[in-house]
């Protein structure tokens, strides 16, 4: 459900503990929420190379690797560190009590 400002209720803060990466399907597409080094970010859940889902990718060393093409993205920034495609889009987050709200798209 979206609020009047376009933010969608995605998850409770307790669902994204330190070091976690979680994927969510929203009305407009797939996102991932991650909390790394105390920073909570909402990033596209799709590789920018061929739009493959990153949900099956390996997470290690502060990066997520696309299972299809091997592109690597730093977490939590979404910056492409393999040099073969664009950075992951990020989306604004705001907290509503202990709920994580994301403005996607």
Secondary structure, DSSP 8 states (H G I E B T S, - for coil): -B-TTS-EEEEEGGGS-TT-EEEEEETTEEEEEEEETTEEEEEESB-TTT--BSTTSEEETTEEE-TTT--EEETTT--BSSSSS----EEEEEEETTEEEEE--
